[in-house]
Amino acid sequence: MALKITVIGTGYLGATHAAAMAELGFDVLGLDIVPEKIEMLSQGRVPMYEPGLEEILHRHVAGIEGSTGRLRFTTSWEEAGEFGDVHFVCCNTPQKHGEYACDMSYVDNAFRWLAPHLKRDALVVGKSTVPVGSAARLAGMLRELAPAGEGVELAWNPEFLREGFAVKDTLHPDRIVVGVESERAEKLLREVYAGPVGEGSPFVVTDFPTAELVKTAANSFLATKISFINAMAEVCEAADGDVAKLAEALGHDERIGRKFLRAGIGFGGGCLPKDIRAFMARAGELGADQALTFLREVDSINMRRRGHMVELAREAVGGGSFLGKRVAVLGATFKPDSDDVRDSPALNVAGQIHLQGGQVTVYDPKGMENARRLFPTLGYAETALDAVRGADVVLHLTEWREFRELDPAALGAAASERILLDGRNALDPAAWREAGWVYRAMGRPRA
């Protein structure tokens, strides 16, 4: 009999995972406690921008003409418990207010509310990013609260989704990691992921703690690499070097690689910042805090880049006050191909300049609505050209393809001053300078 899958939590991770499981051929039931979200998903619509996700929903959501009908959504825990053989928990673990540690309440509640409805053998699979040690605790909760008792097992299967590539990363992952305590759990997960494994995705079997550590370790390594090249940008500015050429030379070393060596205003989003902070907090609880003290400097370098961009902008408008100065900001999301503005360096910089008296106008291809909700006092434009109109300085802060394809001459005609600060080192300096712009990027020579 074919496995039936439930997905608990239908946010960014859960909605993508549910749709992908249906795409892989399973009957899937998604559950959320927010009725409005369930109604939207049941119509084949998503509350966030993620390329390719709505197309998959339309192929599989029951009730949509021409769909396979393999994917449904509900708010009923009882229905989910009766339906699923494998239950994926995809709840958010945000950073606690005023602390480094992550908030486990959403995950804990999902287990607490699901367990009483597990009346037959089932596998519950955690996908959320959690502090190491959580799986063992949650396995005990399942044994205590599930009527099926020992027949309900736990596995941990961390997610490695990149926003903008989430569908691809789920259907064609670069690795699948499963923390299990039995051959039965491993067998079930091999069945779930038979498609990707058959295409060559590595299937790594570990214990609970290792599986829990993989995601935070990966994000910490990535954050370290980004902050390293940004630290080198600071040294390059002091020594009149070129961080772009430095990164190019480093990237040819196979031990280092080229990816994520572009200096700029640093990382943001809903994962990297909170994950490295939660990792530090958990290491401290385990008595291993000295092992991760370097992450404090990684975080510090990252936050310092935002303030440095503000200072570059102040220098560009005369070095004094932002009062009366018009500042155009190209980009609001923390990365391209997403509408996510959580902990966005671009919006952080825009907000700082606005608080210091600047007249800031923001444009982003997909993040405008979310940006307005978070920073309602900023100005917003419908196009990049409108944002730049009358600007004393232009800040490029999110590396959207649309911005790389802008016509520097057309923007120059609209701007008050042709001064461009490239906070992502992603534009062509020669093209902008040829159009009469003063081009400056972090860690690079002024001309």
C-alpha positions as CSV (number, residue, x, y, z in Angstrom):
1,M,0.0,0.0,0.0
2,A,1.3,3.5,-1.0
3,L,2.4,5.7,1.9
4,K,0.2,8.6,2.9
5,I,2.0,11.7,4.1
6,T,1.0,14.6,6.2
7,V,2.8,17.9,6.5
8,I,2.3,19.8,9.8
9,G,2.8,23.5,9.3
10,T,2.3,25.1,5.8
11,G,4.6,28.1,5.9
12,Y,7.5,28.5,3.5
13,L,9.0,25.1,4.3
14,G,5.8,23.1,4.8
15,A,3.9,24.4,1.7
16,T,6.9,23.6,-0.4
17,H,7.4,20.1,1.1
18,A,3.7,19.2,0.8
19,A,3.7,20.2,-2.9
20,A,6.9,18.4,-3.6
21,M,5.7,15.2,-1.9
22,A,2.6,15.3,-4.2
23,E,4.9,15.9,-7.2
24,L,6.8,12.7,-6.2
25,G,3.5,10.8,-6.3
26,F,2.3,10.6,-2.8
27,D,-1.2,11.4,-1.4
28,V,-0.5,14.4,0.9
29,L,-2.5,16.2,3.6
30,G,-1.2,19.5,4.8
31,L,-2.3,20.9,8.2
32,D,-2.1,24.4,9.6
33,I,-3.9,26.1,12.5
34,V,-4.5,29.3,10.4
35,P,-7.7,28.8,8.4
36,E,-6.9,31.7,6.0
37,K,-3.6,30.0,5.0
38,I,-5.4,26.7,4.4
39,E,-8.1,28.4,2.3
40,M,-5.4,30.1,0.2
41,L,-3.4,26.9,-0.4
42,S,-6.6,25.0,-1.2
43,Q,-7.1,27.4,-4.1
44,G,-3.6,26.7,-5.3
45,R,-2.2,30.1,-4.1
46,V,0.7,30.7,-1.8
47,P,1.3,33.4,0.8
48,M,4.9,34.0,-0.3
49,Y,6.8,34.3,-3.6
50,E,8.7,31.1,-4.5
51,P,9.4,30.3,-8.1
52,G,7.6,27.2,-9.4
53,L,5.6,26.5,-6.2
54,E,2.2,27.7,-7.5
55,E,2.6,25.6,-10.6
56,I,3.1,22.5,-8.6
57,L,0.1,23.3,-6.4
58,H,-2.1,23.7,-9.4
59,R,-1.0,20.3,-10.7
60,H,-1.9,18.5,-7.5
61,V,-4.4,20.4,-5.2
62,A,-7.7,18.6,-5.1
63,G,-10.6,20.6,-6.6
64,I,-8.5,22.4,-9.2
65,E,-9.5,21.5,-12.7
66,G,-7.0,19.1,-14.3
67,S,-5.1,18.4,-11.1
68,T,-4.1,15.0,-9.8
69,G,-6.0,15.6,-6.6
70,R,-3.2,14.2,-4.5
71,L,-2.8,17.2,-2.3
72,R,-5.4,18.5,0.3
73,F,-5.3,20.8,3.2
74,T,-7.0,20.8,6.6
75,T,-7.1,22.3,10.1
76,S,-8.1,19.0,11.8
77,W,-5.5,17.2,13.9
78,E,-7.8,14.2,14.1
79,E,-8.0,14.0,10.3
80,A,-4.2,14.3,10.0
81,G,-3.6,11.6,12.6
82,E,-5.9,9.2,10.9
83,F,-4.6,10.0,7.4
84,G,-0.9,9.8,7.6
85,D,1.7,7.0,7.7
86,V,4.5,9.5,7.8
87,H,4.0,12.9,9.4
88,F,6.5,15.7,8.6
89,V,6.7,18.5,11.1
90,C,7.7,21.7,9.3
91,C,7.1,24.4,12.0
92,N,9.0,27.6,12.4
93,T,11.7,28.0,15.1
94,P,12.3,31.8,15.3
95,Q,14.8,33.5,17.6
96,K,13.4,34.3,21.0
97,H,12.7,37.9,21.7
98,G,15.7,39.4,23.5
99,E,17.7,36.1,23.4
100,Y,20.0,34.2,21.1
101,A,18.1,30.9,21.7
102,C,15.4,29.7,19.3
103,D,11.7,29.5,20.2
104,M,10.6,25.9,20.2
105,S,7.0,26.5,21.1
106,Y,5.6,26.0,17.6
107,V,7.4,22.6,17.2
108,D,6.5,21.5,20.7
109,N,2.9,22.4,20.2
110,A,2.7,20.5,16.9
111,F,4.0,17.3,18.6
112,R,1.7,17.9,21.6
113,W,-1.4,18.3,19.4
114,L,-0.6,15.6,16.9
115,A,0.4,12.8,19.3
116,P,-3.0,12.1,20.9
117,H,-4.4,11.3,17.4
118,L,-1.7,8.8,16.5
119,K,-3.7,5.6,17.1
120,R,-1.7,3.3,14.8
121,D,1.9,2.8,13.8
122,A,3.4,5.9,12.3
123,L,6.6,7.8,11.7
124,V,6.9,11.4,12.7
125,V,9.7,13.3,11.0
126,G,11.0,16.6,12.2
127,K,12.3,18.9,9.5
128,S,12.5,22.1,11.5
129,T,15.9,23.5,12.6
130,V,16.1,22.8,16.3
131,P,18.7,22.8,19.1
132,V,20.6,19.6,19.3
133,G,19.0,17.3,21.9
134,S,15.4,18.3,20.9
135,A,14.7,15.1,19.0
136,A,15.4,12.8,22.0
137,R,13.0,15.0,24.1
138,L,10.3,15.0,21.4
139,A,10.6,11.2,20.9
140,G,9.8,10.8,24.6
141,M,6.8,13.1,24.2
142,L,5.5,10.9,21.4
143,R,5.9,7.7,23.4
144,E,4.0,9.4,26.3
145,L,1.1,11.0,24.5
146,A,0.5,8.8,21.4
147,P,-2.1,6.0,21.9
148,A,0.0,3.7,19.7
149,G,2.9,4.1,22.1
150,E,6.0,2.4,20.9
151,G,4.4,2.0,17.4
152,V,5.0,5.7,16.8
153,E,8.7,6.5,16.0
154,L,10.6,9.7,15.4
155,A,13.2,10.6,12.8
156,W,15.0,13.8,12.1
157,N,15.3,15.0,8.5
158,P,16.7,18.6,8.4
159,E,15.8,20.8,5.5
160,F,18.4,22.6,3.3
161,L,16.1,24.8,1.2
162,R,17.4,28.0,-0.4
163,E,14.8,30.6,-0.9
164,G,14.3,31.1,-4.7
165,F,15.3,27.4,-5.3
166,A,13.1,25.6,-2.7
167,V,11.2,23.5,-5.2
168,K,14.4,22.3,-6.9
169,D,16.1,21.7,-3.5
170,T,13.2,19.5,-2.4
171,L,12.8,17.5,-5.6
172,H,16.5,17.3,-6.4
173,P,18.4,17.8,-3.1
174,D,22.2,17.8,-3.0
175,R,21.9,15.5,0.1
176,I,19.2,13.8,2.2
177,V,20.1,13.5,5.9
178,V,18.0,11.3,8.2
179,G,18.6,10.8,11.9
180,V,16.9,7.5,12.9
181,E,16.8,4.9,15.7
182,S,15.5,1.9,13.8
183,E,15.8,0.1,10.4
184,R,12.0,0.6,10.0
185,A,12.3,4.4,10.2
186,E,15.2,4.3,7.7
187,K,13.2,2.1,5.3
188,L,10.2,4.4,5.4
189,L,12.3,7.4,4.6
190,R,14.1,5.6,1.8
191,E,10.7,4.9,0.4
192,V,9.7,8.6,0.7
193,Y,12.8,9.8,-1.0
194,A,13.2,6.9,-3.6
195,G,12.8,9.3,-6.5
196,P,15.6,11.8,-5.5
197,V,17.9,8.9,-4.3
198,G,17.3,7.1,-7.6
199,E,18.5,10.3,-9.4
200,G,21.7,10.3,-7.4
201,S,21.0,12.4,-4.3
202,P,23.2,11.0,-1.4
203,F,21.2,9.5,1.5
204,V,23.1,10.0,4.7
205,V,21.9,8.0,7.8
206,T,22.9,9.4,11.2
207,D,21.8,9.4,14.8
208,F,19.5,12.2,16.2
209,P,22.2,14.6,17.5
210,T,24.2,14.5,14.2
211,A,21.1,15.1,12.1
212,E,20.1,18.1,14.3
213,L,23.6,19.5,14.0
214,V,24.0,19.3,10.2
215,K,21.7,22.3,9.3
216,T,23.2,24.7,11.9
217,A,26.7,23.6,11.1
218,A,26.2,24.1,7.4
219,N,24.7,27.6,8.0
220,S,27.5,28.5,10.4
221,F,30.1,27.5,7.8
222,L,28.3,29.5,5.1
223,A,28.0,32.5,7.4
224,T,31.7,32.3,8.3
225,K,32.7,32.2,4.6
226,I,30.6,35.3,3.9
227,S,31.9,37.2,6.9
228,F,35.5,36.2,6.0
229,I,35.3,37.9,2.6
230,N,33.6,40.9,4.2
231,A,36.4,41.1,6.7
232,M,38.9,41.0,3.8
233,A,36.9,43.9,2.2
234,E,37.6,45.9,5.3
235,V,41.3,45.2,5.0
236,C,41.3,45.9,1.3
237,E,39.8,49.3,1.9
238,A,42.5,50.1,4.4
239,A,45.2,48.9,2.1
240,D,43.7,50.2,-1.2
241,G,43.3,46.6,-2.5
242,D,40.5,45.1,-4.6
243,V,38.4,42.5,-2.7
244,A,36.8,41.3,-6.0
245,K,40.2,40.3,-7.4
246,L,41.2,38.9,-4.1
247,A,38.0,36.7,-4.1
248,E,38.7,35.6,-7.7
249,A,42.2,34.5,-6.8
250,L,41.0,32.7,-3.6
251,G,38.2,31.0,-5.5
252,H,40.6,29.2,-7.8
253,D,41.8,27.2,-4.8
254,E,39.8,24.0,-4.9
255,R,39.9,23.8,-1.1
256,I,38.1,27.1,-0.8
257,G,35.9,27.5,-3.9
258,R,34.3,30.5,-5.5
259,K,30.8,30.4,-4.1
260,F,29.8,33.0,-1.5
261,L,33.0,35.0,-1.8
262,R,31.3,38.2,-3.0
263,A,31.9,41.0,-0.5
264,G,28.9,43.3,0.3
265,I,26.5,44.3,3.1
266,G,26.3,40.7,4.4
267,F,23.7,38.1,5.0
268,G,20.2,38.2,6.4
269,G,16.9,36.3,6.1
270,G,15.1,34.0,8.4
271,C,17.7,31.3,8.7
272,L,21.4,32.3,8.9
273,P,21.3,35.0,11.5
274,K,19.0,33.2,13.9
275,D,20.6,29.8,13.3
276,I,24.1,30.8,14.2
277,R,22.8,32.6,17.3
278,A,20.8,29.6,18.4
279,F,23.8,27.4,17.8
280,M,25.9,29.6,20.1
281,A,23.2,29.6,22.7
282,R,22.8,25.8,22.7
283,A,26.6,25.2,22.8
284,G,26.7,27.3,25.9
285,E,23.9,25.2,27.5
286,L,26.0,22.1,26.7
287,G,29.2,23.6,28.2
288,A,30.8,23.8,24.7
289,D,30.5,27.6,24.3
290,Q,34.2,28.1,23.7
291,A,33.9,26.0,20.5
292,L,31.7,28.5,18.9
293,T,33.0,31.9,20.1
294,F,34.3,32.6,16.6
295,L,30.6,32.8,15.5
296,R,30.2,36.0,17.6
297,E,32.8,37.7,15.4
298,V,31.1,36.3,12.3
299,D,27.8,37.8,13.5
300,S,29.6,41.1,14.4
301,I,31.3,41.4,11.0
302,N,28.0,40.8,9.3
303,M,26.2,43.5,11.3
304,R,29.1,45.9,10.9
305,R,28.7,45.9,7.1
306,R,25.3,47.5,7.3
307,G,26.6,50.4,9.3
308,H,29.5,50.8,6.9
309,M,27.1,51.2,4.0
310,V,25.3,53.9,5.9
311,E,28.6,55.7,6.4
312,L,29.5,55.3,2.7
313,A,26.1,56.9,1.8
314,R,26.7,59.7,4.3
315,E,30.1,60.4,2.7
316,A,28.5,60.3,-0.8
317,V,26.0,63.1,0.1
318,G,28.6,65.4,1.5
319,G,29.8,63.7,4.7
320,G,27.4,65.6,7.0
321,S,23.7,65.1,7.6
322,F,21.2,63.1,5.5
323,L,18.7,65.9,6.1
324,G,17.2,67.1,2.8
325,K,19.0,64.4,0.9
326,R,17.2,61.9,-1.4
327,V,18.4,58.4,-1.2
328,A,17.3,55.7,-3.7
329,V,17.5,52.1,-2.5
330,L,17.4,49.3,-5.1
331,G,16.4,46.2,-3.2
332,A,14.3,45.3,-0.1
333,T,14.5,41.5,0.2
334,F,17.4,39.8,1.9
335,K,18.2,38.0,-1.4
336,P,16.9,37.9,-5.0
337,D,14.2,35.6,-6.2
338,S,12.3,35.9,-3.0
339,D,9.8,38.3,-1.3
340,D,11.3,37.6,2.1
341,V,12.4,40.8,4.0
342,R,13.1,39.1,7.4
343,D,16.4,40.6,8.8
344,S,17.0,42.2,5.4
345,P,20.3,44.1,5.2
346,A,18.8,46.2,2.5
347,L,15.9,47.4,4.6
348,N,18.0,47.7,7.6
349,V,20.3,50.2,5.8
350,A,17.3,52.0,4.3
351,G,15.7,52.3,7.8
352,Q,18.9,53.6,9.4
353,I,19.3,56.3,6.8
354,H,15.6,57.3,7.1
355,L,16.0,57.5,10.9
356,Q,18.9,59.9,10.4
357,G,16.8,62.2,8.3
358,G,17.2,61.0,4.7
359,Q,14.3,60.9,2.2
360,V,14.5,57.2,1.3
361,T,12.7,55.7,-1.7
362,V,12.8,51.9,-2.1
363,Y,12.1,49.7,-5.1
364,D,12.2,45.9,-5.2
365,P,10.8,43.5,-7.8
366,K,8.9,41.2,-5.4
367,G,9.3,42.5,-1.8
368,M,7.4,45.8,-1.8
369,E,4.3,44.6,0.0
370,N,6.3,42.9,2.8
371,A,8.6,45.8,3.0
372,R,5.7,48.3,3.4
373,R,4.3,46.2,6.3
374,L,7.7,46.2,8.1
375,F,8.8,49.8,7.3
376,P,5.7,51.8,6.5
377,T,7.4,55.1,6.9
378,L,9.8,54.6,4.0
379,G,9.0,55.8,0.5
380,Y,8.3,53.3,-2.2
381,A,8.4,53.5,-6.0
382,E,6.8,51.4,-8.7
383,T,9.9,51.1,-10.8
384,A,13.7,51.4,-10.4
385,L,13.6,54.5,-12.5
386,D,11.0,56.1,-10.3
387,A,13.0,55.3,-7.2
388,V,16.1,57.0,-8.6
389,R,14.3,60.1,-9.8
390,G,15.9,63.1,-8.1
391,A,18.2,61.0,-5.9
392,D,21.4,62.4,-4.5
393,V,22.8,58.8,-4.2
394,V,21.7,55.4,-5.3
395,L,22.3,52.3,-3.2
396,H,22.2,48.8,-4.9
397,L,21.5,46.5,-2.0
398,T,19.8,43.3,-3.4
399,E,21.4,41.6,-6.4
400,W,18.2,41.1,-8.5
401,R,18.9,40.4,-12.2
402,E,16.6,43.3,-13.1
403,F,19.1,45.7,-11.5
404,R,22.0,44.2,-13.4
405,E,20.1,44.8,-16.6
406,L,19.3,48.5,-15.8
407,D,20.4,51.2,-18.3
408,P,22.9,53.4,-16.4
409,A,22.4,56.3,-18.9
410,A,18.6,56.3,-18.4
411,L,18.9,56.2,-14.7
412,G,21.6,58.9,-14.8
413,A,19.2,61.2,-16.6
414,A,16.7,60.8,-13.8
415,A,19.0,61.1,-10.8
416,S,20.0,64.4,-9.2
417,E,23.6,63.2,-8.7
418,R,25.2,60.2,-10.5
419,I,26.6,58.4,-7.4
420,L,26.1,54.7,-7.1
421,L,27.1,52.6,-4.1
422,D,27.1,48.9,-5.0
423,G,26.4,47.0,-1.8
424,R,26.5,43.7,-3.5
425,N,29.5,44.0,-5.8
426,A,27.2,42.7,-8.6
427,L,27.1,45.5,-11.1
428,D,29.5,46.3,-14.0
429,P,31.7,49.2,-12.8
430,A,32.9,50.1,-16.3
431,A,29.4,50.4,-17.7
432,W,28.2,52.7,-14.9
433,R,31.4,54.9,-15.0
434,E,31.1,55.1,-18.8
435,A,27.6,56.6,-18.3
436,G,29.0,59.3,-16.0
437,W,28.4,57.7,-12.6
438,V,30.7,57.7,-9.6
439,Y,30.7,54.0,-8.8
440,R,31.9,52.7,-5.5
441,A,31.7,49.2,-4.0
442,M,32.7,47.9,-0.6
443,G,36.4,46.7,-0.6
444,R,37.2,48.0,-4.0
445,P,39.3,50.9,-5.3
446,R,37.4,54.1,-5.9
447,A,38.3,54.2,-9.6
